[in-house]
Amino acid sequence: MKITKVFCDLCEKECDKMRFGVVSGCVMKMTDKGQPGNMVFEGHYCEDDMGKIIGFIESLKNAQHNDSK
């Protein structure tokens, strides 16, 4: 029998296999040589920390909209 365990990347506690979220993304950035590049990431988060991640993403979106005014 195979047992799969999932741990939160933020709090490091074991997550319920049916109640965790995965966030994937890509951030554009300049390399050390001034060339365009990107940073790809993925994280697994428990239900409680997933709410924190979504709140942080929303704050970035709101900050971007406020900067463009």
Secondary structure by P-SEA (a helix, b strand, c coil): cbbbbbbbccccccccccbbbbbbbbbbbbcccccbbbbbbbbbbcaaaaaaaaaaaaaaaaaaaaaac
